[in-house]
Amino acid sequence: MATIALTTICFNAEATLQRCMNSVKAQVSNPDEYIIVDGKSHDSTPVLIAKEMESGLVSRFVSEPDEGISDAFNKAWNLAKSDYVATLNADDWVDEN
């Protein structure tokens, strides 16, 4: 059976990231991996992600400076070990189910 990784990249996304993560949590089935790469945010973004790691939703979390959005996407995709990788931006969400 194929596995799926979901990746989210963010930077100072405290206003939108919780909605994004809640939408992932609300699905009937969650991805095999949920990877979030943060560009070393200065707001509460890392705290929000850490809470979701404790709950088991987020499987990997990296918070470090990057060289822009493409660098952040590449970091996230390179961390994935699944057969397929999908991206959900920090200010987006998926409808339930």
N, C-alpha and C positions, 0 to 999 in steps of 0.2 A: 504494500500500500504506500502510495506517495505521501511525503510529508510536506508541510507548508510552514514557511516562516513569514511572519508579518514584521515589517520594520517601520519605525517612526523616527524621524530626525526632528530636532527642535533646538531652539535657542530663545531663552526668555519667553517661554510659552505658557506661563502660569494661567493666563486668561482663557486658554482654549484646550490645553492638553488633557485636563481631567475629563472633559466631555468626550474627547477622542478615546481615551482609555476606557471610560464607562461604556462606550458603544462596542468596544471589543469584548468587554466582559459580558455584555447583554446577549451575545450570540448563543445559539443553541450549541455550537461546537466552537472551541477556541483553536487558534493555530497551534501547531506543535511547538513553535518558538515565537516569542514576541520580544523583539530586540528594539531598544530605544537608544539612540545616540544623541547626546546633548552636547552642544558646543561650549560647555562650561558657562552655563547661565548664571546671571547675577541675581535672579529673583528666586521664587520658591519652587521652580521647576524640578530641581533635583530631589527636593523633599517629597513632592507629589509622586515622582517615579519610585523613590525608595519605598513608599507605602505600598505601591502596587507590586513591588518585588516581594515584600513580606507576605502579601496576599497570595502570591504564586502566579499572578497574571503575567508579569514581566519576567522573562527568563534571563535576559542579559541587559545590562545597562552600562554605558560608557559615558563619562562626562569629562571632556577634555577639549582644549581649543582645536579648531579645525581651520582649514584653508578655504572655507566656503561651502556652499550647499552640495556641490558635486563631491567634494572630499568626504563630507558627512554621509552622503548616500553610499559611497564606496566603502566606507568603514562599516556601515550597517550590513551591507550585502556580503562583505567578506567575513563577517562574524557568523552568518547564517550557515547552518549545516544541513538544512532541509533540501528536498528535491526541487521545490519551487519557492520563490521569494516574491512577496507582494509588498507594496508600500502604502501606508496610510499617513498622510501628513498630519502634523500636530494640530492644525486648525480645521481638520476634516473629521468626519465620523461616518459610520455605517449604520443603516437602519437596523432595528431588531430583526433577528432571524434572517 
